[in-house]
Amino acid sequence: MTTERPASGDESAIPDDVWEKFVQDSEQDIRAQAPKEPSARARMVTERLRREAELAAEQQKRNKRWGRAAKAKPGEPAGWRTGPAWQDRESRANRRRLRGALGVLLTVVVLLAVLNPSTAMAWLHGDFGSAADSSDSTGHRSDGSGRPTAGQTTLPPETAPPTAAPPVDPMADTPTLAEPFRGSPAAQYADGAAGIVLPTAKPVGRMTRKQVESALSRTKDFLVDTNLNPATLRGERPQGAMGLIDPLQTESIALWDASFRKPDKDHNPLAVASRFDPSEVRLVGGVVKTRGLITFKEGKGGSVSVHADVTFVYGVTAADGHSTAVSRTIVRRVLEFSVADPRTTQVTEGKLWLTDYRQDLGNSACDITDGFLHPSIDPADGPTTTPGPSATAVDPYDRSQPLDARKDCGQVTRV
Protein backbone atom coordinates (compact mmCIF):
# COMPACT_ATOMS: atom_id res chain seq x y z
CA MET A 1 0.00 0.00 0.00
CA THR A 2 1.26 3.55 -0.81
CA THR A 3 0.21 6.87 0.57
CA GLU A 4 0.73 10.01 -1.35
CA ARG A 5 2.25 12.93 0.45
CA PRO A 6 0.36 16.28 0.35
CA ALA A 7 1.59 18.93 -2.02
CA SER A 8 4.55 20.94 -0.70
CA GLY A 9 2.78 24.22 -1.25
CA ASP A 10 0.11 23.34 1.29
CA GLU A 11 0.37 25.42 4.41
CA SER A 12 -0.49 22.44 6.52
CA ALA A 13 2.37 20.34 5.24
CA ILE A 14 3.40 17.51 7.59
CA PRO A 15 7.04 17.09 8.57
CA ASP A 16 8.84 14.16 6.93
CA ASP A 17 9.49 12.20 10.11
CA VAL A 18 5.86 12.40 11.23
CA TRP A 19 4.61 11.36 7.85
CA GLU A 20 6.96 8.39 7.72
CA LYS A 21 5.74 7.12 11.13
CA PHE A 22 2.13 7.45 10.02
CA VAL A 23 2.77 5.34 6.94
CA GLN A 24 4.49 2.58 8.95
CA ASP A 25 1.76 2.43 11.60
CA SER A 26 -0.98 2.22 8.97
CA GLU A 27 0.67 -0.70 7.18
CA GLN A 28 1.14 -2.64 10.47
CA ASP A 29 -2.52 -2.19 11.43
CA ILE A 30 -3.72 -3.36 8.04
CA ARG A 31 -1.55 -6.52 8.19
CA ALA A 32 -2.73 -7.31 11.73
CA GLN A 33 -6.41 -7.02 10.80
CA ALA A 34 -6.18 -9.09 7.65
CA PRO A 35 -7.73 -12.64 7.87
CA LYS A 36 -5.23 -15.43 8.46
CA GLU A 37 -5.56 -19.05 7.46
CA PRO A 38 -5.38 -21.38 10.59
CA SER A 39 -2.44 -23.64 10.88
CA ALA A 40 -2.68 -27.42 10.45
CA ARG A 41 -2.33 -28.02 14.22
CA ALA A 42 -5.12 -25.55 14.98
CA ARG A 43 -7.39 -27.34 12.50
CA MET A 44 -6.64 -30.71 14.16
CA VAL A 45 -7.41 -29.41 17.65
CA THR A 46 -10.67 -27.87 16.48
CA GLU A 47 -11.79 -31.12 14.82
CA ARG A 48 -10.93 -33.17 17.93
CA LEU A 49 -12.93 -30.84 20.16
CA ARG A 50 -15.91 -31.02 17.80
CA ARG A 51 -15.91 -34.85 17.83
CA GLU A 52 -15.60 -34.98 21.61
CA ALA A 53 -18.52 -32.59 22.00
CA GLU A 54 -20.68 -34.78 19.72
CA LEU A 55 -19.75 -37.94 21.69
CA ALA A 56 -20.52 -36.22 25.00
CA ALA A 57 -23.94 -35.11 23.74
CA GLU A 58 -24.75 -38.67 22.55
CA GLN A 59 -23.66 -40.14 25.91
CA GLN A 60 -25.92 -37.70 27.75
CA LYS A 61 -28.89 -38.81 25.65
CA ARG A 62 -28.23 -42.48 26.49
CA ASN A 63 -27.81 -41.73 30.21
CA LYS A 64 -31.09 -39.83 30.31
CA ARG A 65 -32.85 -42.77 28.63
CA TRP A 66 -31.66 -45.20 31.36
CA GLY A 67 -31.90 -42.76 34.26
CA ARG A 68 -28.14 -42.49 34.94
CA ALA A 69 -26.13 -39.37 35.53
CA ALA A 70 -23.42 -38.55 33.03
CA LYS A 71 -19.86 -38.93 34.30
CA ALA A 72 -17.18 -36.37 33.57
CA LYS A 73 -14.31 -37.67 31.47
CA PRO A 74 -10.92 -38.08 33.13
CA GLY A 75 -9.06 -34.83 33.13
CA GLU A 76 -12.19 -32.78 32.44
CA PRO A 77 -13.89 -30.65 35.09
CA ALA A 78 -17.41 -31.65 36.13
CA GLY A 79 -19.96 -30.10 33.83
CA TRP A 80 -17.47 -29.47 30.99
CA ARG A 81 -19.24 -27.82 28.07
CA THR A 82 -22.56 -28.18 29.91
CA GLY A 83 -22.53 -25.51 32.57
CA PRO A 84 -23.19 -25.88 36.34
CA ALA A 85 -26.72 -24.52 36.04
CA TRP A 86 -27.80 -27.51 33.89
CA GLN A 87 -26.36 -29.96 36.42
CA ASP A 88 -28.17 -28.24 39.27
CA ARG A 89 -31.47 -28.50 37.42
CA GLU A 90 -30.94 -32.23 36.76
CA SER A 91 -30.01 -32.86 40.41
CA ARG A 92 -33.11 -31.06 41.67
CA ALA A 93 -35.30 -33.01 39.24
CA ASN A 94 -33.83 -36.32 40.40
CA ARG A 95 -34.48 -35.41 44.02
CA ARG A 96 -38.08 -34.51 43.22
CA ARG A 97 -38.61 -37.84 41.47
CA LEU A 98 -37.11 -39.71 44.44
CA ARG A 99 -39.32 -37.86 46.93
CA GLY A 100 -42.37 -38.62 44.80
CA ALA A 101 -41.57 -42.35 44.69
CA LEU A 102 -41.02 -42.47 48.47
CA GLY A 103 -44.32 -40.66 49.01
CA VAL A 104 -46.21 -43.22 46.92
CA LEU A 105 -44.55 -46.10 48.80
CA LEU A 106 -45.40 -44.58 52.18
CA THR A 107 -49.03 -44.12 51.11
CA VAL A 108 -49.27 -47.79 50.10
CA VAL A 109 -47.81 -48.94 53.44
CA VAL A 110 -50.24 -46.76 55.43
CA LEU A 111 -53.24 -48.02 53.44
CA LEU A 112 -52.13 -51.63 53.92
CA ALA A 113 -51.78 -51.13 57.68
CA VAL A 114 -55.29 -49.63 57.85
CA LEU A 115 -57.08 -52.08 55.53
CA ASN A 116 -55.22 -55.29 56.36
CA PRO A 117 -53.23 -55.04 59.60
CA SER A 118 -52.57 -58.80 59.69
CA THR A 119 -50.75 -58.69 56.37
CA ALA A 120 -48.81 -55.59 57.48
CA MET A 121 -47.65 -57.38 60.60
CA ALA A 122 -46.62 -60.39 58.56
CA TRP A 123 -44.56 -58.15 56.32
CA LEU A 124 -42.85 -56.65 59.38
CA HIS A 125 -41.87 -60.15 60.38
CA GLY A 126 -40.34 -60.74 57.00
CA ASP A 127 -43.21 -62.76 55.52
CA PHE A 128 -43.97 -61.39 52.06
CA GLY A 129 -45.76 -64.50 50.78
CA SER A 130 -46.25 -64.84 47.04
CA ALA A 131 -48.54 -63.41 44.41
CA ALA A 132 -50.50 -66.65 44.32
CA ASP A 133 -51.32 -66.60 48.05
CA SER A 134 -54.93 -66.33 49.13
CA SER A 135 -55.84 -64.25 52.18
CA ASP A 136 -58.90 -63.66 54.32
CA SER A 137 -59.81 -61.33 57.13
CA THR A 138 -58.38 -63.72 59.71
CA GLY A 139 -54.91 -63.44 58.20
CA HIS A 140 -54.88 -67.08 57.03
CA ARG A 141 -52.90 -67.57 53.83
CA SER A 142 -52.29 -70.71 51.87
CA ASP A 143 -50.68 -71.80 48.63
CA GLY A 144 -53.61 -74.16 48.02
CA SER A 145 -52.26 -77.12 49.96
CA GLY A 146 -53.45 -76.02 53.39
CA ARG A 147 -49.85 -75.56 54.54
CA PRO A 148 -48.19 -72.25 55.42
CA THR A 149 -46.59 -70.57 52.45
CA ALA A 150 -42.82 -70.37 52.16
CA GLY A 151 -41.41 -68.13 54.84
CA GLN A 152 -44.67 -68.07 56.78
CA THR A 153 -44.68 -70.29 59.89
CA THR A 154 -47.01 -68.57 62.33
CA LEU A 155 -49.89 -66.13 61.98
CA PRO A 156 -49.58 -62.79 63.77
CA PRO A 157 -51.51 -62.68 67.05
CA GLU A 158 -55.20 -61.81 67.00
CA THR A 159 -55.87 -58.23 68.02
CA ALA A 160 -59.64 -58.34 67.44
CA PRO A 161 -62.25 -61.05 66.81
CA PRO A 162 -61.94 -62.37 63.24
CA THR A 163 -64.75 -61.61 60.82
CA ALA A 164 -64.65 -64.86 58.82
CA ALA A 165 -63.62 -68.48 59.07
CA PRO A 166 -60.33 -69.66 57.55
CA PRO A 167 -60.76 -70.74 53.89
CA VAL A 168 -61.67 -74.37 53.27
CA ASP A 169 -59.33 -76.26 50.94
CA PRO A 170 -61.13 -79.25 49.38
CA MET A 171 -57.73 -80.65 48.34
CA ALA A 172 -56.10 -80.22 51.75
CA ASP A 173 -53.26 -82.63 52.54
CA THR A 174 -53.78 -85.54 54.93
CA PRO A 175 -52.14 -85.32 58.36
CA THR A 176 -49.28 -87.70 59.13
CA LEU A 177 -47.37 -88.80 62.20
CA ALA A 178 -44.56 -86.45 61.16
CA GLU A 179 -46.93 -83.55 60.33
CA PRO A 180 -50.11 -83.93 62.40
CA PHE A 181 -51.37 -80.42 61.53
CA ARG A 182 -50.76 -80.72 57.80
CA GLY A 183 -53.69 -79.53 55.68
CA SER A 184 -55.26 -77.67 58.60
CA PRO A 185 -55.55 -73.97 59.53
CA ALA A 186 -53.83 -74.99 62.77
CA ALA A 187 -50.58 -75.40 60.82
CA GLN A 188 -50.31 -71.61 61.05
CA TYR A 189 -51.23 -71.40 64.74
CA ALA A 190 -48.62 -70.75 67.40
CA ASP A 191 -47.19 -73.54 69.51
CA GLY A 192 -48.58 -74.01 73.00
CA ALA A 193 -48.56 -71.05 75.37
CA ALA A 194 -47.15 -68.75 72.65
CA GLY A 195 -50.63 -68.61 71.11
CA ILE A 196 -52.12 -67.11 74.30
CA VAL A 197 -51.02 -63.49 73.92
CA LEU A 198 -51.83 -61.07 76.72
CA PRO A 199 -52.82 -57.46 76.02
CA THR A 200 -50.97 -54.55 77.58
CA ALA A 201 -52.33 -53.89 81.06
CA LYS A 202 -53.69 -50.51 82.10
CA PRO A 203 -55.76 -49.28 85.08
CA VAL A 204 -59.52 -49.90 84.92
CA GLY A 205 -62.18 -49.10 87.51
CA ARG A 206 -60.62 -49.31 90.96
CA MET A 207 -57.87 -51.64 89.77
CA THR A 208 -54.30 -50.47 89.24
CA ARG A 209 -52.21 -51.40 86.24
CA LYS A 210 -50.27 -53.89 88.37
CA GLN A 211 -53.48 -55.56 89.57
CA VAL A 212 -54.77 -55.84 85.99
CA GLU A 213 -51.45 -57.27 84.85
CA SER A 214 -51.62 -59.88 87.62
CA ALA A 215 -55.19 -60.84 86.63
CA LEU A 216 -54.16 -61.33 83.00
CA SER A 217 -51.13 -63.40 83.95
CA ARG A 218 -53.20 -65.70 86.22
CA THR A 219 -55.77 -66.14 83.45
CA LYS A 220 -53.06 -67.40 81.10
CA ASP A 221 -51.69 -69.70 83.81
CA PHE A 222 -55.16 -71.22 84.25
CA LEU A 223 -55.52 -71.88 80.49
CA VAL A 224 -52.04 -73.38 80.20
CA ASP A 225 -52.50 -75.76 83.13
CA THR A 226 -55.96 -76.97 82.04
CA ASN A 227 -55.26 -77.38 78.31
CA LEU A 228 -51.51 -77.71 77.72
CA ASN A 229 -50.03 -79.36 80.80
CA PRO A 230 -49.06 -82.96 79.82
CA ALA A 231 -50.25 -84.25 83.20
CA THR A 232 -53.70 -82.73 82.67
CA LEU A 233 -53.87 -84.03 79.09
CA ARG A 234 -53.32 -87.61 80.28
CA GLY A 235 -56.12 -87.35 82.83
CA GLU A 236 -54.69 -85.89 86.02
CA ARG A 237 -56.30 -83.12 88.06
CA PRO A 238 -54.94 -79.64 87.16
CA GLN A 239 -53.77 -78.73 90.64
CA GLY A 240 -52.19 -75.42 89.64
CA ALA A 241 -55.30 -74.13 87.89
CA MET A 242 -57.64 -75.18 90.69
CA GLY A 243 -55.37 -73.41 93.14
CA LEU A 244 -55.85 -70.14 91.24
CA ILE A 245 -59.62 -70.11 91.94
CA ASP A 246 -60.78 -68.05 94.90
CA PRO A 247 -61.51 -70.47 97.78
CA LEU A 248 -64.58 -68.37 98.53
CA GLN A 249 -66.10 -69.75 95.31
CA THR A 250 -67.02 -72.91 97.23
CA GLU A 251 -69.82 -74.31 95.05
CA SER A 252 -67.75 -74.24 91.87
CA ILE A 253 -64.74 -75.78 93.57
CA ALA A 254 -66.88 -78.60 94.98
CA LEU A 255 -68.33 -79.26 91.51
CA TRP A 256 -64.90 -79.48 89.87
CA ASP A 257 -63.48 -81.65 92.62
CA ALA A 258 -66.30 -84.14 92.06
CA SER A 259 -65.84 -83.92 88.28
CA PHE A 260 -62.15 -84.82 88.39
CA ARG A 261 -62.65 -87.46 91.08
CA LYS A 262 -65.64 -89.27 89.54
CA PRO A 263 -66.83 -87.92 86.17
CA ASP A 264 -70.42 -88.43 85.04
CA LYS A 265 -73.09 -86.64 83.05
CA ASP A 266 -73.53 -83.94 85.69
CA HIS A 267 -69.86 -83.70 86.68
CA ASN A 268 -67.82 -83.30 83.51
CA PRO A 269 -64.20 -82.13 83.86
CA LEU A 270 -64.14 -81.39 80.12
CA ALA A 271 -66.03 -78.21 80.97
CA VAL A 272 -62.74 -76.63 82.06
CA ALA A 273 -59.93 -79.05 81.06
CA SER A 274 -58.81 -81.10 78.04
CA ARG A 275 -58.15 -84.76 78.85
CA PHE A 276 -57.48 -87.92 76.81
CA ASP A 277 -57.59 -91.53 77.91
CA PRO A 278 -53.93 -92.64 77.55
CA SER A 279 -55.05 -96.23 76.96
CA GLU A 280 -57.00 -95.12 73.89
CA VAL A 281 -55.35 -91.99 72.45
CA ARG A 282 -51.78 -90.82 72.02
CA LEU A 283 -50.91 -87.20 71.27
CA VAL A 284 -48.79 -86.70 68.14
CA GLY A 285 -46.01 -84.20 67.53
CA GLY A 286 -45.26 -83.14 71.08
CA VAL A 287 -47.00 -79.78 70.59
CA VAL A 288 -50.51 -78.35 70.83
CA LYS A 289 -51.44 -75.62 68.36
CA THR A 290 -53.06 -72.59 69.96
CA ARG A 291 -54.78 -69.41 68.83
CA GLY A 292 -56.76 -67.01 70.96
CA LEU A 293 -57.73 -63.54 72.05
CA ILE A 294 -57.72 -62.19 75.61
CA THR A 295 -59.32 -58.84 76.45
CA PHE A 296 -60.31 -57.01 79.61
CA LYS A 297 -62.66 -54.26 80.71
CA GLU A 298 -64.07 -52.72 83.87
CA GLY A 299 -66.44 -55.05 85.68
CA LYS A 300 -68.97 -54.65 88.48
CA GLY A 301 -67.96 -52.54 91.45
CA GLY A 302 -64.80 -51.28 89.77
CA SER A 303 -63.36 -54.79 89.28
CA VAL A 304 -61.56 -56.01 86.15
CA SER A 305 -63.32 -58.55 83.93
CA VAL A 306 -61.05 -60.74 81.79
CA HIS A 307 -62.47 -62.45 78.69
CA ALA A 308 -60.54 -65.38 77.17
CA ASP A 309 -61.47 -67.01 73.83
CA VAL A 310 -58.87 -69.65 72.90
CA THR A 311 -58.79 -72.59 70.48
CA PHE A 312 -56.56 -75.61 71.17
CA VAL A 313 -55.81 -78.16 68.42
CA TYR A 314 -54.47 -81.60 69.35
CA GLY A 315 -52.91 -84.06 66.88
CA VAL A 316 -54.01 -87.56 67.89
CA THR A 317 -53.52 -91.18 66.91
CA ALA A 318 -54.36 -94.57 68.40
CA ALA A 319 -52.46 -95.52 71.55
CA ASP A 320 -51.62 -99.04 70.30
CA GLY A 321 -48.46 -97.79 68.58
CA HIS A 322 -49.26 -99.59 65.31
CA SER A 323 -51.68 -97.22 63.60
CA THR A 324 -50.41 -94.59 61.17
CA ALA A 325 -53.77 -92.82 60.96
CA VAL A 326 -53.74 -89.31 62.39
CA SER A 327 -56.59 -86.96 63.18
CA ARG A 328 -57.18 -83.84 65.25
CA THR A 329 -59.41 -82.77 68.11
CA ILE A 330 -60.25 -79.07 68.26
CA VAL A 331 -61.30 -77.52 71.58
CA ARG A 332 -62.48 -73.94 71.77
CA ARG A 333 -62.95 -72.40 75.21
CA VAL A 334 -64.52 -69.11 76.26
CA LEU A 335 -64.03 -68.15 79.91
CA GLU A 336 -64.83 -65.07 81.97
CA PHE A 337 -62.80 -64.21 85.05
CA SER A 338 -63.36 -61.43 87.56
CA VAL A 339 -60.77 -59.91 89.87
CA ALA A 340 -61.78 -57.30 92.45
CA ASP A 341 -59.89 -55.17 94.92
CA PRO A 342 -59.86 -57.01 98.28
CA ARG A 343 -59.91 -53.63 100.07
CA THR A 344 -63.43 -52.94 98.80
CA THR A 345 -64.83 -56.40 97.99
CA GLN A 346 -64.96 -59.70 99.87
CA VAL A 347 -62.49 -61.65 97.73
CA THR A 348 -59.17 -63.38 98.27
CA GLU A 349 -56.20 -61.39 97.08
CA GLY A 350 -54.27 -63.00 94.24
CA LYS A 351 -57.12 -65.34 93.22
CA LEU A 352 -59.49 -65.56 90.26
CA TRP A 353 -63.28 -65.70 90.31
CA LEU A 354 -64.51 -67.82 87.38
CA THR A 355 -67.87 -66.34 86.40
CA ASP A 356 -68.61 -68.13 83.11
CA TYR A 357 -67.18 -70.93 80.98
CA ARG A 358 -68.29 -72.48 77.67
CA GLN A 359 -66.63 -74.93 75.35
CA ASP A 360 -66.96 -76.52 71.94
CA LEU A 361 -65.37 -79.97 71.54
CA GLY A 362 -64.69 -80.74 67.88
CA ASN A 363 -64.18 -84.38 66.86
CA SER A 364 -65.08 -86.03 70.16
CA ALA A 365 -67.89 -88.35 71.13
CA CYS A 366 -70.49 -86.30 72.95
CA ASP A 367 -72.52 -89.22 74.35
CA ILE A 368 -69.63 -90.61 76.45
CA THR A 369 -69.37 -88.98 79.87
CA ASP A 370 -66.25 -90.54 81.37
CA GLY A 371 -64.39 -87.21 81.51
CA PHE A 372 -62.16 -87.89 78.44
CA LEU A 373 -62.14 -86.67 74.85
CA HIS A 374 -62.83 -89.50 72.39
CA PRO A 375 -61.78 -88.48 68.86
CA SER A 376 -62.52 -90.35 65.64
CA ILE A 377 -59.04 -91.13 64.34
CA ASP A 378 -59.37 -93.39 61.29
CA PRO A 379 -61.87 -91.99 58.75
CA ALA A 380 -62.70 -95.57 57.72
CA ASP A 381 -64.10 -96.21 61.20
CA GLY A 382 -66.59 -93.36 60.92
CA PRO A 383 -67.49 -90.93 63.71
CA THR A 384 -67.40 -92.12 67.31
CA THR A 385 -70.92 -90.74 67.72
CA THR A 386 -73.62 -90.72 65.07
CA PRO A 387 -75.16 -87.24 64.92
CA GLY A 388 -78.91 -86.95 64.76
CA PRO A 389 -80.72 -85.87 61.59
CA SER A 390 -80.95 -82.30 62.88
CA ALA A 391 -77.34 -82.10 64.05
CA THR A 392 -75.75 -78.68 63.71
CA ALA A 393 -72.87 -78.44 61.23
CA VAL A 394 -69.91 -76.81 62.98
CA ASP A 395 -66.63 -75.54 61.60
CA PRO A 396 -64.34 -75.93 64.65
CA TYR A 397 -61.82 -73.47 63.17
CA ASP A 398 -64.36 -70.67 62.77
CA ARG A 399 -63.54 -68.20 65.53
CA SER A 400 -65.71 -65.45 64.05
CA GLN A 401 -68.94 -66.86 65.53
CA PRO A 402 -69.91 -66.51 69.20
CA LEU A 403 -69.65 -69.69 71.23
CA ASP A 404 -73.16 -70.49 72.40
CA ALA A 405 -74.10 -73.49 74.49
CA ARG A 406 -75.53 -76.26 72.28
CA LYS A 407 -77.62 -79.11 73.57
CA ASP A 408 -77.33 -81.31 70.47
CA CYS A 409 -74.34 -83.34 69.29
CA GLY A 410 -73.02 -81.28 66.39
CA GLN A 411 -71.23 -82.50 63.28
CA VAL A 412 -67.82 -81.01 62.49
CA THR A 413 -67.27 -80.00 58.88
CA ARG A 414 -63.51 -80.55 59.02
CA VAL A 415 -60.73 -81.55 61.40
Beta strands, then each sheet from edge to edge (+ up, - down):
strand 1: 134-135
strand 2: 141-142
strand 3: 190-191
strand 4: 281-283
strand 5: 289-298
strand 6: 304-318
strand 7: 327-339
strand 8: 353-362
strand 9: 393-394
strand 10: 411-412
sheet 1: 1+ 2-
sheet 2: 3+ 5- 6+ 4-
sheet 3: 3+ 5- 6+ 7- 8+
sheet 4: 9+ 10+
end
